[in-house]
Amino acid sequence: MHTEGSWKEQKIKLKDRFAAITDNDLLFEVGKKEEMFEKIRIKLDKTKEEFSKIIAEL
């Protein structure tokens, strides 16, 4: 699990890299990280493997 500070940095990087991502897409709820990531992955039209790589590179 990411610390709050690193998540803030990752959100900025995701928004910079993908214009389609909004602040609402990146709202983190405790226990719902996987659901949030799945919604973003679908919005970006990425496979699970592609999206996992994107997150790992942040």
Summary of the structure (lengths in Angstrom):
residues: 58
radius of gyration: 10.5
end to end distance: 13.9
largest distance: 27.1
contacts: 120
relative contact order: 0.15
helix: 66%
strand: 0%
